[in-house]
Amino acid sequence: MEEIRLKGGILMTPKDIQILTNCSARKARQEHLTLRDILNIEPKKLTVAAYCKYFKLDFNRVAKYLNPYR
């Protein structure tokens, strides 16, 4: 199966997290920050692939879901 290409780049934004989890903007920002701290990632450098790997999500499914919002 071919990997789906993400529109708008590979970085995960708090808005992407909000779309995926249907949470508030504040909760999404907190989750983004917490995950970056856990994975020891620089600010604004969390990738969708790293997010998927951490939460054991299928990258292609997440990319397909996010693309219409990007």
N, CA, C and O atoms as CSV, one atom per row, in Angstrom:
chain,resi,resn,atom,element,x,y,z
A,1,MET,N,N,0.844,-1.185,0.000
A,1,MET,CA,C,0.000,0.000,0.000
A,1,MET,C,C,0.887,1.245,0.000
A,1,MET,O,O,1.832,1.347,0.782
A,2,GLU,N,N,0.573,2.178,-0.875
A,2,GLU,CA,C,1.356,3.400,-0.991
A,2,GLU,C,C,0.992,4.375,0.125
A,2,GLU,O,O,-0.177,4.524,0.482
A,3,GLU,N,N,2.006,5.032,0.664
A,3,GLU,CA,C,1.775,5.999,1.731
A,3,GLU,C,C,1.118,7.254,1.175
A,3,GLU,O,O,1.542,7.779,0.145
A,4,ILE,N,N,0.097,7.726,1.849
A,4,ILE,CA,C,-0.622,8.934,1.429
A,4,ILE,C,C,0.220,10.156,1.767
A,4,ILE,O,O,0.825,10.233,2.837
A,5,ARG,N,N,0.250,11.100,0.850
A,5,ARG,CA,C,1.019,12.320,1.037
A,5,ARG,C,C,0.162,13.361,1.764
A,5,ARG,O,O,-0.992,13.599,1.405
A,6,LEU,N,N,0.751,13.969,2.786
A,6,LEU,CA,C,0.067,15.012,3.549
A,6,LEU,C,C,0.110,16.335,2.810
A,6,LEU,O,O,1.152,16.715,2.277
A,7,LYS,N,N,-0.999,17.031,2.773
A,7,LYS,CA,C,-1.020,18.391,2.238
A,7,LYS,C,C,-0.441,19.321,3.295
A,7,LYS,O,O,-0.643,19.102,4.489
A,8,GLY,N,N,0.269,20.343,2.873
A,8,GLY,CA,C,0.714,21.374,3.797
A,8,GLY,C,C,1.888,21.021,4.681
A,8,GLY,O,O,2.124,21.704,5.677
A,9,GLY,N,N,2.627,19.986,4.357
A,9,GLY,CA,C,3.821,19.658,5.124
A,9,GLY,C,C,3.613,18.524,6.110
A,9,GLY,O,O,2.511,17.999,6.262
A,10,ILE,N,N,4.709,18.158,6.781
A,10,ILE,CA,C,4.711,16.976,7.639
A,10,ILE,C,C,4.533,17.286,9.124
A,10,ILE,O,O,4.374,16.371,9.932
A,11,LEU,N,N,4.558,18.565,9.487
A,11,LEU,CA,C,4.487,18.915,10.903
A,11,LEU,C,C,3.060,18.902,11.438
A,11,LEU,O,O,2.115,19.314,10.765
A,12,MET,N,N,2.937,18.422,12.650
A,12,MET,CA,C,1.652,18.325,13.348
A,12,MET,C,C,1.420,19.614,14.106
A,12,MET,O,O,2.288,20.056,14.859
A,13,THR,N,N,0.274,20.216,13.918
A,13,THR,CA,C,-0.065,21.444,14.637
A,13,THR,C,C,-1.104,21.134,15.715
A,13,THR,O,O,-1.780,20.106,15.662
A,14,PRO,N,N,-1.222,22.025,16.683
A,14,PRO,CA,C,-2.294,21.838,17.657
A,14,PRO,C,C,-3.673,21.771,16.982
A,14,PRO,O,O,-4.560,21.055,17.448
A,15,LYS,N,N,-3.848,22.511,15.893
A,15,LYS,CA,C,-5.120,22.482,15.158
A,15,LYS,C,C,-5.373,21.077,14.610
A,15,LYS,O,O,-6.509,20.603,14.638
A,16,ASP,N,N,-4.325,20.400,14.110
A,16,ASP,CA,C,-4.465,19.021,13.635
A,16,ASP,C,C,-4.923,18.105,14.771
A,16,ASP,O,O,-5.794,17.254,14.587
A,17,ILE,N,N,-4.324,18.293,15.941
A,17,ILE,CA,C,-4.702,17.483,17.105
A,17,ILE,C,C,-6.156,17.761,17.472
A,17,ILE,O,O,-6.904,16.840,17.800
A,18,GLN,N,N,-6.553,19.023,17.417
A,18,GLN,CA,C,-7.928,19.395,17.726
A,18,GLN,C,C,-8.897,18.717,16.752
A,18,GLN,O,O,-9.956,18.244,17.164
A,19,ILE,N,N,-8.546,18.668,15.487
A,19,ILE,CA,C,-9.384,18.022,14.473
A,19,ILE,C,C,-9.472,16.525,14.727
A,19,ILE,O,O,-10.554,15.941,14.659
A,20,LEU,N,N,-8.338,15.905,15.019
A,20,LEU,CA,C,-8.306,14.457,15.223
A,20,LEU,C,C,-9.046,14.004,16.479
A,20,LEU,O,O,-9.737,12.985,16.475
A,21,THR,N,N,-8.893,14.768,17.541
A,21,THR,CA,C,-9.430,14.329,18.828
A,21,THR,C,C,-10.726,15.027,19.235
A,21,THR,O,O,-11.347,14.665,20.234
A,22,ASN,N,N,-11.132,16.034,18.450
A,22,ASN,CA,C,-12.349,16.779,18.745
A,22,ASN,C,C,-12.308,17.381,20.156
A,22,ASN,O,O,-13.279,17.310,20.910
A,23,CYS,N,N,-11.167,17.967,20.485
A,23,CYS,CA,C,-11.003,18.602,21.794
A,23,CYS,C,C,-10.907,20.118,21.608
A,23,CYS,O,O,-10.940,20.618,20.484
A,24,SER,N,N,-10.789,20.828,22.707
A,24,SER,CA,C,-10.671,22.281,22.652
A,24,SER,C,C,-9.281,22.673,22.152
A,24,SER,O,O,-8.348,21.871,22.171
A,25,ALA,N,N,-9.167,23.920,21.707
A,25,ALA,CA,C,-7.873,24.428,21.240
A,25,ALA,C,C,-6.850,24.399,22.376
A,25,ALA,O,O,-5.685,24.068,22.158
A,26,ARG,N,N,-7.280,24.741,23.567
A,26,ARG,CA,C,-6.369,24.738,24.728
A,26,ARG,C,C,-5.852,23.326,25.021
A,26,ARG,O,O,-4.657,23.131,25.245
A,27,LYS,N,N,-6.746,22.358,25.019
A,27,LYS,CA,C,-6.355,20.964,25.275
A,27,LYS,C,C,-5.406,20.464,24.173
A,27,LYS,O,O,-4.447,19.745,24.455
A,28,ALA,N,N,-5.676,20.841,22.939
A,28,ALA,CA,C,-4.826,20.429,21.815
A,28,ALA,C,C,-3.424,21.023,21.949
A,28,ALA,O,O,-2.433,20.335,21.704
A,29,ARG,N,N,-3.335,22.299,22.336
A,29,ARG,CA,C,-2.022,22.923,22.542
A,29,ARG,C,C,-1.263,22.226,23.666
A,29,ARG,O,O,-0.058,21.996,23.566
A,30,GLN,N,N,-1.981,21.891,24.738
A,30,GLN,CA,C,-1.348,21.206,25.867
A,30,GLN,C,C,-0.851,19.822,25.457
A,30,GLN,O,O,0.250,19.424,25.836
A,31,GLU,N,N,-1.647,19.090,24.691
A,31,GLU,CA,C,-1.233,17.766,24.234
A,31,GLU,C,C,-0.005,17.866,23.321
A,31,GLU,O,O,0.907,17.044,23.405
A,32,HIS,N,N,0.008,18.877,22.453
A,32,HIS,CA,C,1.148,19.105,21.557
A,32,HIS,C,C,2.411,19.352,22.380
A,32,HIS,O,O,3.453,18.754,22.114
A,33,LEU,N,N,2.320,20.227,23.373
A,33,LEU,CA,C,3.448,20.550,24.240
A,33,LEU,C,C,3.900,19.332,25.043
A,33,LEU,O,O,5.097,19.058,25.131
A,34,THR,N,N,2.962,18.611,25.621
A,34,THR,CA,C,3.284,17.428,26.422
A,34,THR,C,C,3.994,16.374,25.582
A,34,THR,O,O,4.994,15.798,26.009
A,35,LEU,N,N,3.477,16.131,24.405
A,35,LEU,CA,C,4.084,15.129,23.530
A,35,LEU,C,C,5.488,15.546,23.092
A,35,LEU,O,O,6.389,14.710,23.023
A,36,ARG,N,N,5.676,16.831,22.797
A,36,ARG,CA,C,7.022,17.317,22.443
A,36,ARG,C,C,7.982,17.133,23.609
A,36,ARG,O,O,9.140,16.768,23.405
A,37,ASP,N,N,7.511,17.381,24.832
A,37,ASP,CA,C,8.352,17.185,26.018
A,37,ASP,C,C,8.706,15.712,26.196
A,37,ASP,O,O,9.863,15.382,26.454
A,38,ILE,N,N,7.730,14.832,26.063
A,38,ILE,CA,C,7.962,13.396,26.226
A,38,ILE,C,C,8.956,12.888,25.185
A,38,ILE,O,O,9.855,12.110,25.504
A,39,LEU,N,N,8.787,13.333,23.937
A,39,LEU,CA,C,9.646,12.861,22.848
A,39,LEU,C,C,10.922,13.683,22.687
A,39,LEU,O,O,11.746,13.401,21.818
A,40,ASN,N,N,11.078,14.704,23.532
A,40,ASN,CA,C,12.253,15.583,23.502
A,40,ASN,C,C,12.449,16.203,22.112
A,40,ASN,O,O,13.512,16.094,21.502
A,41,ILE,N,N,11.384,16.855,21.640
A,41,ILE,CA,C,11.373,17.472,20.316
A,41,ILE,C,C,11.345,18.982,20.474
A,41,ILE,O,O,10.704,19.518,21.378
A,42,GLU,N,N,12.056,19.664,19.569
A,42,GLU,CA,C,12.076,21.128,19.580
A,42,GLU,C,C,10.669,21.689,19.376
A,42,GLU,O,O,9.807,21.024,18.802
A,43,PRO,N,N,10.443,22.918,19.851
A,43,PRO,CA,C,9.138,23.546,19.604
A,43,PRO,C,C,8.805,23.581,18.117
A,43,PRO,O,O,9.664,23.866,17.282
A,44,LYS,N,N,7.560,23.290,17.803
A,44,LYS,CA,C,7.018,23.321,16.443
A,44,LYS,C,C,7.634,22.284,15.507
A,44,LYS,O,O,7.538,22.440,14.289
A,45,LYS,N,N,8.257,21.241,16.027
A,45,LYS,CA,C,8.888,20.230,15.183
A,45,LYS,C,C,8.266,18.846,15.319
A,45,LYS,O,O,8.852,17.863,14.865
A,46,LEU,N,N,7.100,18.752,15.929
A,46,LEU,CA,C,6.409,17.474,16.064
A,46,LEU,C,C,5.843,17.079,14.695
A,46,LEU,O,O,5.095,17.846,14.088
A,47,THR,N,N,6.193,15.901,14.218
A,47,THR,CA,C,5.684,15.450,12.926
A,47,THR,C,C,4.434,14.587,13.104
A,47,THR,O,O,4.191,14.019,14.168
A,48,VAL,N,N,3.667,14.510,12.047
A,48,VAL,CA,C,2.479,13.660,12.058
A,48,VAL,C,C,2.915,12.207,12.249
A,48,VAL,O,O,2.250,11.447,12.952
A,49,ALA,N,N,4.026,11.822,11.628
A,49,ALA,CA,C,4.529,10.449,11.756
A,49,ALA,C,C,4.886,10.129,13.208
A,49,ALA,O,O,4.569,9.042,13.691
A,50,ALA,N,N,5.540,11.059,13.911
A,50,ALA,CA,C,5.903,10.846,15.316
A,50,ALA,C,C,4.639,10.743,16.178
A,50,ALA,O,O,4.571,9.919,17.090
A,51,TYR,N,N,3.657,11.571,15.887
A,51,TYR,CA,C,2.385,11.527,16.612
A,51,TYR,C,C,1.721,10.170,16.421
A,51,TYR,O,O,1.261,9.552,17.381
A,52,CYS,N,N,1.678,9.719,15.185
A,52,CYS,CA,C,1.053,8.424,14.878
A,52,CYS,C,C,1.802,7.277,15.545
A,52,CYS,O,O,1.189,6.352,16.077
A,53,LYS,N,N,3.110,7.343,15.514
A,53,LYS,CA,C,3.915,6.280,16.127
A,53,LYS,C,C,3.669,6.236,17.637
A,53,LYS,O,O,3.505,5.156,18.206
A,54,TYR,N,N,3.642,7.398,18.284
A,54,TYR,CA,C,3.456,7.455,19.725
A,54,TYR,C,C,2.102,6.879,20.140
A,54,TYR,O,O,2.008,6.122,21.106
A,55,PHE,N,N,1.062,7.245,19.403
A,55,PHE,CA,C,-0.288,6.794,19.749
A,55,PHE,C,C,-0.695,5.509,19.022
A,55,PHE,O,O,-1.838,5.064,19.118
A,56,LYS,N,N,0.265,4.918,18.288
A,56,LYS,CA,C,0.021,3.667,17.550
A,56,LYS,C,C,-1.171,3.798,16.601
A,56,LYS,O,O,-2.068,2.956,16.575
A,57,LEU,N,N,-1.148,4.887,15.819
A,57,LEU,CA,C,-2.180,5.152,14.824
A,57,LEU,C,C,-1.634,4.876,13.432
A,57,LEU,O,O,-0.431,4.998,13.198
A,58,ASP,N,N,-2.505,4.506,12.513
A,58,ASP,CA,C,-2.110,4.273,11.130
A,58,ASP,C,C,-1.891,5.620,10.431
A,58,ASP,O,O,-2.812,6.430,10.324
A,59,PHE,N,N,-0.663,5.848,9.960
A,59,PHE,CA,C,-0.315,7.124,9.335
A,59,PHE,C,C,-1.225,7.439,8.157
A,59,PHE,O,O,-1.728,8.558,8.048
A,60,ASN,N,N,-1.444,6.470,7.275
A,60,ASN,CA,C,-2.260,6.715,6.083
A,60,ASN,C,C,-3.686,7.131,6.440
A,60,ASN,O,O,-4.268,8.009,5.803
A,61,ARG,N,N,-4.222,6.503,7.446
A,61,ARG,CA,C,-5.586,6.842,7.874
A,61,ARG,C,C,-5.643,8.263,8.433
A,61,ARG,O,O,-6.575,9.013,8.143
A,62,VAL,N,N,-4.644,8.628,9.235
A,62,VAL,CA,C,-4.588,9.978,9.810
A,62,VAL,C,C,-4.385,11.014,8.701
A,62,VAL,O,O,-5.051,12.049,8.691
A,63,ALA,N,N,-3.473,10.739,7.773
A,63,ALA,CA,C,-3.216,11.664,6.664
A,63,ALA,C,C,-4.467,11.860,5.821
A,63,ALA,O,O,-4.796,12.986,5.446
A,64,LYS,N,N,-5.153,10.790,5.529
A,64,LYS,CA,C,-6.380,10.875,4.729
A,64,LYS,C,C,-7.433,11.703,5.461
A,64,LYS,O,O,-8.173,12.460,4.833
A,65,TYR,N,N,-7.504,11.565,6.781
A,65,TYR,CA,C,-8.472,12.317,7.576
A,65,TYR,C,C,-8.112,13.807,7.648
A,65,TYR,O,O,-8.996,14.660,7.577
A,66,LEU,N,N,-6.821,14.121,7.787
A,66,LEU,CA,C,-6.398,15.519,7.946
A,66,LEU,C,C,-6.368,16.307,6.645
A,66,LEU,O,O,-6.621,17.512,6.655
A,67,ASN,N,N,-6.065,15.660,5.529
A,67,ASN,CA,C,-5.879,16.374,4.265
A,67,ASN,C,C,-6.993,17.343,3.889
A,67,ASN,O,O,-6.682,18.444,3.435
A,68,PRO,N,N,-8.270,17.004,4.048
A,68,PRO,CA,C,-9.311,17.979,3.676
A,68,PRO,C,C,-9.288,19.256,4.512
A,68,PRO,O,O,-9.792,20.286,4.067
A,69,TYR,N,N,-8.715,19.210,5.712
A,69,TYR,CA,C,-8.668,20.377,6.596
A,69,TYR,C,C,-7.417,21.220,6.399
A,69,TYR,O,O,-7.298,22.291,6.995
A,70,ARG,N,N,-6.497,20.765,5.587
A,70,ARG,CA,C,-5.227,21.480,5.412
A,70,ARG,C,C,-5.241,22.340,4.177
A,70,ARG,O,O,-4.252,23.010,3.880
